[in-house]
Amino acid sequence: MTWNLTIPKDLYNAYKAVPVSTRTRDGPAGYGFCTTTKDSYIQSLAKGLNQTATQQHYNSYDQVSFVLAFVQSLPYTSDNVTTGHDEYPRFPIETLVDDGGDCEDTSILFATLTLIMDYGTLYINIPNHYAVGILGNNLQGTYWTYPDGSNKTYYYCETTGNGFTIGQLPDEFQGQSAYIYSIDESKQFVPDVVVLPTSEPSPTDSPVTTLPTPTLQPTPTDSASPTITEPSVQPVLPLSFNLILDNPLLFIIIAFTVVVSIAVAVWSGRKTKQPQKPDEPAPPEPIIPQAETTDLEGNKFCIYCGSSNKAYAVYCEKCGKQIG
């Protein structure tokens, strides 16, 4: 689809008038200066993209993929060819009017749009390259943790070239470290020219009714299967899926599988259980043999009272206890 957006020349010139020294004074860490989330025309574009994604019933992952595809469709142009400067970070309005830019230009545009749409966004600065990180949970692909030691994971988004999916890191950047820069929207440049858009951008062609399921590159740092929930309503939203709402059949299958697994486990437990042995009788009390003594004539002495008894006596003649 082709998007149409009319941008006033005065607004474009106001951005164009910002000196390159001002844009680059803080280096790549200061590109929040160019991230113009307060610009009403960029807000209008973000709103149009969001409305189309909503009409297509895209979940949050597909919404961000939709915006990423839009930015990737812009032609790649080199700063030194188009501006005469080795480094010339463009404002989003400039990138749109100039119909393209290099890696930091398209990254700034993509970051601005996703921030307006309330997604967690930061910049990823690989040596000689610039990209964007999107806050997500348990997605596939390459990600960075920021701040270090936290549980916030930002997945790499390549804004130059078509077809790169969320988390897909180009081969030439595999294994490289990167600087991570948060975006301070309070430091963004706001031009003196105030021009409000008279109409919202809209695609000239009817949007497609379906979007192919994106294929993500597995990340070596996270081999677990995705377990992702829909983002909660908060100022910054993590990128996520709602698997149950989007796939009710999948939820039914999972529930059925859990029930069957429990039933099999119970049946297996009963099958392997050892039969209970019948109660065994208590062992008999030990029998203590009774000692008896005799004298030289064969008479028996009672072991209880010591009395002498006849050799044939069975009971003691004195105490009456059994002695033989």
VEXDREN-2710 file (C-alpha; in Angstrom, 1 decimal):
% VEXDREN-2710
k/r/px/py/pz
1/MET/0.0/0.0/0.0
2/THR/1.1/3.6/-0.6
3/TRP/0.7/6.2/2.1
4/ASN/0.0/9.8/1.3
5/LEU/0.9/12.6/3.7
6/THR/1.1/16.3/2.9
7/ILE/3.8/18.1/4.9
8/PRO/4.1/21.9/4.8
9/LYS/7.3/23.2/3.3
10/ASP/7.8/25.7/6.2
11/LEU/7.8/22.8/8.7
12/TYR/10.3/20.9/6.6
13/ASN/12.6/23.9/6.3
14/ALA/12.4/24.5/10.1
15/TYR/13.9/21.1/10.7
16/LYS/16.3/21.5/7.8
17/ALA/17.6/24.7/9.3
18/VAL/19.0/22.9/12.4
19/PRO/22.8/22.8/12.0
20/VAL/24.5/19.5/11.7
21/SER/26.8/20.4/14.6
22/THR/23.7/20.7/16.8
23/ARG/22.3/17.3/15.7
24/THR/25.6/15.5/16.3
25/ARG/26.9/17.4/19.4
26/ASP/26.3/14.4/21.7
27/GLY/27.1/11.7/19.1
28/PRO/24.9/8.6/18.6
29/ALA/23.9/8.8/22.3
30/GLY/22.1/12.1/21.7
31/TYR/19.8/11.1/18.8
32/GLY/16.9/11.5/21.2
33/PHE/17.2/15.1/20.1
34/CYS/16.0/14.1/16.6
35/THR/13.2/11.7/17.9
36/THR/10.3/14.1/17.5
37/THR/7.4/12.3/19.1
38/LYS/5.7/15.7/19.7
39/ASP/5.4/16.5/16.0
40/SER/1.8/16.5/15.0
41/TYR/2.4/15.2/11.5
42/ILE/4.4/12.2/12.8
43/GLN/1.7/11.6/15.3
44/SER/-0.8/11.7/12.5
45/LEU/1.2/9.1/10.5
46/ALA/1.5/6.9/13.6
47/LYS/-2.2/7.2/14.2
48/GLY/-2.9/6.2/10.6
49/LEU/-0.6/3.2/10.7
50/ASN/-2.2/2.1/14.0
51/GLN/-5.7/2.4/12.7
52/THR/-4.9/0.3/9.7
53/ALA/-3.2/-2.4/11.9
54/THR/-6.2/-2.4/14.2
55/GLN/-8.6/-2.8/11.2
56/GLN/-6.5/-5.9/10.2
57/HIS/-6.9/-7.3/13.7
58/TYR/-3.1/-7.3/14.2
59/ASN/-1.8/-8.2/17.6
60/SER/1.0/-6.1/19.1
61/TYR/3.8/-8.1/17.4
62/ASP/2.2/-7.7/14.0
63/GLN/1.6/-4.0/14.6
64/VAL/5.2/-3.3/15.2
65/SER/6.1/-5.6/12.2
66/PHE/3.7/-3.5/10.1
67/VAL/5.4/-0.2/11.1
68/LEU/8.9/-1.8/10.6
69/ALA/7.9/-2.9/7.1
70/PHE/6.7/0.6/6.3
71/VAL/10.0/2.1/7.4
72/GLN/12.0/-0.5/5.6
73/SER/10.3/0.3/2.3
74/LEU/12.0/3.7/2.2
75/PRO/15.1/3.8/0.0
76/TYR/18.6/3.7/1.5
77/THR/20.6/6.8/0.8
78/SER/24.1/7.8/2.0
79/ASP/24.6/11.0/4.0
80/ASN/27.7/12.0/2.2
81/VAL/26.0/11.7/-1.1
82/THR/22.7/13.4/-0.2
83/THR/23.9/16.0/2.3
84/GLY/27.7/16.3/1.8
85/HIS/28.2/15.4/5.5
86/ASP/29.8/12.1/6.8
87/GLU/27.1/12.0/9.5
88/TYR/23.8/13.8/9.2
89/PRO/21.0/12.4/11.4
90/ARG/17.7/13.4/9.9
91/PHE/14.5/14.3/11.7
92/PRO/11.6/12.0/10.8
93/ILE/9.9/14.8/8.7
94/GLU/13.1/15.1/6.7
95/THR/13.4/11.4/6.1
96/LEU/9.8/11.3/4.8
97/VAL/10.2/14.3/2.5
98/ASP/13.6/13.2/1.3
99/ASP/12.1/9.8/0.6
100/GLY/14.8/7.8/2.5
101/GLY/18.0/8.0/4.5
102/ASP/20.7/5.8/6.0
103/CYS/20.5/3.5/9.1
104/GLU/20.3/6.2/11.8
105/ASP/17.6/8.2/9.8
106/THR/15.3/5.2/9.4
107/SER/16.0/4.1/13.0
108/ILE/15.0/7.6/14.3
109/LEU/11.8/7.4/12.2
110/PHE/10.9/3.9/13.4
111/ALA/11.7/4.8/17.0
112/THR/9.6/7.9/16.9
113/LEU/6.6/6.0/15.4
114/THR/6.8/3.2/18.0
115/LEU/7.2/5.5/20.9
116/ILE/4.1/7.4/19.8
117/MET/2.3/4.0/19.7
118/ASP/3.4/3.4/23.3
119/TYR/6.0/0.7/22.7
120/GLY/9.2/0.5/24.7
121/THR/11.9/1.7/22.4
122/LEU/15.6/2.4/22.5
123/TYR/18.6/2.7/20.2
124/ILE/21.2/0.0/19.5
125/ASN/24.5/1.2/18.2
126/ILE/26.6/-1.6/16.7
127/PRO/30.0/-0.4/15.3
128/ASN/29.3/1.5/12.1
129/HIS/25.6/0.8/12.3
130/TYR/22.5/2.1/14.0
131/ALA/19.3/0.2/14.8
132/VAL/16.3/0.0/17.2
133/GLY/15.5/-2.2/20.1
134/ILE/11.8/-3.0/21.0
135/LEU/10.9/-4.1/24.5
136/GLY/9.5/-7.7/24.3
137/ASN/9.0/-10.9/26.3
138/ASN/10.3/-14.3/25.3
139/LEU/10.4/-13.6/21.5
140/GLN/12.8/-15.4/19.2
141/GLY/15.8/-13.5/17.9
142/THR/18.7/-11.4/19.1
143/TYR/18.1/-9.1/22.1
144/TRP/19.9/-6.9/24.6
145/THR/19.1/-6.6/28.3
146/TYR/18.8/-3.0/29.5
147/PRO/19.5/-1.8/32.1
148/ASP/22.1/-4.4/32.7
149/GLY/20.9/-7.0/35.2
150/SER/17.3/-6.1/34.7
151/ASN/14.6/-8.4/33.2
152/LYS/13.9/-6.0/30.3
153/THR/14.8/-7.4/27.0
154/TYR/15.0/-5.3/23.8
155/TYR/14.8/-7.1/20.5
156/TYR/16.8/-6.0/17.6
157/CYS/15.0/-4.3/14.7
158/GLU/16.8/-3.6/11.4
159/THR/15.3/-0.6/9.6
160/THR/17.4/-0.7/6.4
161/GLY/16.6/-3.3/3.7
162/ASN/13.3/-5.2/3.2
163/GLY/12.2/-8.4/4.9
164/PHE/14.2/-8.2/8.2
165/THR/11.9/-9.4/11.0
166/ILE/11.9/-8.4/14.7
167/GLY/15.0/-10.0/16.4
168/GLN/16.7/-10.8/13.1
169/LEU/20.3/-9.6/13.2
170/PRO/22.1/-9.3/9.8
171/ASP/24.9/-11.8/9.4
172/GLU/27.6/-9.1/9.2
173/PHE/26.8/-8.0/12.8
174/GLN/26.7/-11.4/14.4
175/GLY/28.8/-11.7/17.6
176/GLN/29.4/-7.9/17.8
177/SER/28.8/-5.9/21.0
178/ALA/26.7/-2.7/20.9
179/TYR/26.1/0.5/22.8
180/ILE/22.5/0.8/24.1
181/TYR/21.0/4.3/24.4
182/SER/17.8/5.1/26.1
183/ILE/15.7/7.9/24.5
184/ASP/15.0/11.0/26.5
185/GLU/11.9/12.5/24.8
186/SER/12.2/15.7/26.9
187/LYS/15.4/16.7/25.0
188/GLN/13.8/16.5/21.5
189/PHE/13.9/19.4/19.2
190/VAL/10.6/21.3/18.7
191/PRO/10.5/23.7/15.8
192/ASP/9.0/27.2/16.2
193/VAL/6.7/26.6/13.2
194/VAL/3.3/25.4/14.4
195/VAL/1.3/23.8/11.6
196/LEU/-1.4/21.3/12.3
197/PRO/-2.3/18.6/9.7
198/THR/-5.5/19.2/7.9
199/SER/-6.1/15.5/7.2
200/GLU/-4.8/12.1/8.3
201/PRO/-2.6/10.0/6.1
202/SER/-4.3/7.1/4.4
203/PRO/-3.3/4.3/2.1
204/THR/-4.3/4.7/-1.6
205/ASP/-4.8/1.0/-2.1
206/SER/-7.1/-1.3/-0.1
207/PRO/-5.0/-2.9/2.6
208/VAL/-4.3/-6.6/2.4
209/THR/-6.6/-8.8/4.4
210/THR/-3.9/-11.2/5.7
211/LEU/-0.3/-10.9/6.7
212/PRO/2.0/-13.9/6.5
213/THR/3.2/-15.2/9.8
214/PRO/6.7/-13.8/10.4
215/THR/9.6/-16.2/10.6
216/LEU/12.0/-15.3/13.3
217/GLN/15.6/-16.3/13.7
218/PRO/16.3/-18.4/16.8
219/THR/18.5/-16.7/19.3
220/PRO/21.4/-18.7/20.9
221/THR/20.8/-17.0/24.2
222/ASP/17.2/-18.1/24.6
223/SER/16.2/-21.5/23.5
224/ALA/12.9/-21.7/25.5
225/SER/9.6/-21.6/23.7
226/PRO/7.9/-18.2/23.7
227/THR/5.5/-17.7/26.6
228/ILE/4.0/-14.3/25.8
229/THR/1.1/-12.3/27.2
230/GLU/-0.7/-9.3/25.7
231/PRO/0.8/-6.0/27.0
232/SER/-1.0/-4.4/29.9
233/VAL/-2.2/-0.8/29.7
234/GLN/0.8/1.3/30.9
235/PRO/2.9/4.2/29.5
236/VAL/5.4/1.8/27.9
237/LEU/4.1/-1.5/26.6
238/PRO/6.2/-4.6/26.0
239/LEU/5.9/-6.2/22.6
240/SER/3.9/-9.5/23.0
241/PHE/1.4/-12.0/21.7
242/ASN/-1.9/-13.0/23.3
243/LEU/-2.0/-16.6/22.3
244/ILE/-5.2/-17.5/24.0
245/LEU/-7.3/-14.7/22.6
246/ASP/-5.8/-14.9/19.2
247/ASN/-6.0/-18.7/19.1
248/PRO/-9.0/-20.1/21.0
249/LEU/-8.6/-23.5/19.3
250/LEU/-5.0/-23.7/20.6
251/PHE/-6.2/-23.0/24.1
252/ILE/-8.8/-25.9/23.8
253/ILE/-6.1/-28.2/22.6
254/ILE/-3.7/-27.3/25.4
255/ALA/-6.5/-27.7/28.0
256/PHE/-7.4/-31.1/26.6
257/THR/-3.7/-32.2/26.5
258/VAL/-3.3/-31.2/30.2
259/VAL/-6.4/-33.3/31.2
260/VAL/-5.2/-36.3/29.2
261/SER/-1.7/-36.0/30.7
262/ILE/-3.2/-36.0/34.3
263/ALA/-5.4/-39.0/33.6
264/VAL/-2.4/-41.0/32.1
265/ALA/-0.3/-40.1/35.1
266/VAL/-2.9/-41.2/37.6
267/TRP/-3.5/-44.5/35.7
268/SER/0.2/-45.2/35.5
269/GLY/0.6/-44.5/39.2
270/ARG/-2.2/-47.0/40.0
271/LYS/-0.7/-49.6/37.7
272/THR/2.8/-49.5/39.1
273/LYS/1.7/-49.4/42.7
274/GLN/2.9/-52.4/44.7
275/PRO/0.2/-54.6/46.3
276/GLN/-0.1/-54.1/50.0
277/LYS/1.0/-57.0/52.1
278/PRO/-1.5/-58.5/54.5
279/ASP/-1.0/-57.8/58.1
280/GLU/1.6/-60.2/59.5
281/PRO/1.0/-61.7/63.0
282/ALA/3.1/-60.2/65.7
283/PRO/6.2/-62.3/66.5
284/PRO/5.8/-64.5/69.5
285/GLU/7.3/-63.4/72.7
286/PRO/10.8/-65.0/73.2
287/ILE/10.8/-68.0/75.4
288/ILE/13.3/-67.8/78.1
289/PRO/14.5/-71.2/79.2
290/GLN/14.2/-71.9/82.9
291/ALA/17.5/-73.0/84.5
292/GLU/17.5/-75.7/87.0
293/THR/20.2/-77.1/89.2
294/THR/20.7/-80.5/90.8
295/ASP/22.8/-81.8/93.6
296/LEU/25.0/-84.9/93.6
297/GLU/22.0/-87.1/94.6
298/GLY/19.9/-85.8/91.8
299/ASN/17.6/-83.6/93.9
300/LYS/16.4/-80.4/92.2
301/PHE/16.9/-77.0/93.6
302/CYS/14.2/-74.5/93.0
303/ILE/15.6/-71.5/91.2
304/TYR/13.0/-69.3/92.8
305/CYS/13.3/-70.0/96.5
306/GLY/16.4/-72.3/96.6
307/SER/14.6/-75.2/98.2
308/SER/15.7/-78.8/97.6
309/ASN/13.1/-81.1/96.0
310/LYS/12.9/-84.7/94.9
311/ALA/14.5/-85.6/91.6
312/TYR/11.1/-86.4/90.0
313/ALA/9.4/-83.2/91.4
314/VAL/7.7/-81.0/88.8
315/TYR/6.7/-78.2/91.2
316/CYS/8.6/-76.8/94.1
317/GLU/7.4/-78.4/97.3
318/LYS/8.0/-75.1/99.1
319/CYS/6.9/-72.2/96.8
320/GLY/4.8/-74.2/94.3
321/LYS/6.4/-72.9/91.2
322/GLN/7.2/-75.1/88.3
323/ILE/10.8/-76.4/88.3
324/GLY/10.7/-79.2/85.8
END
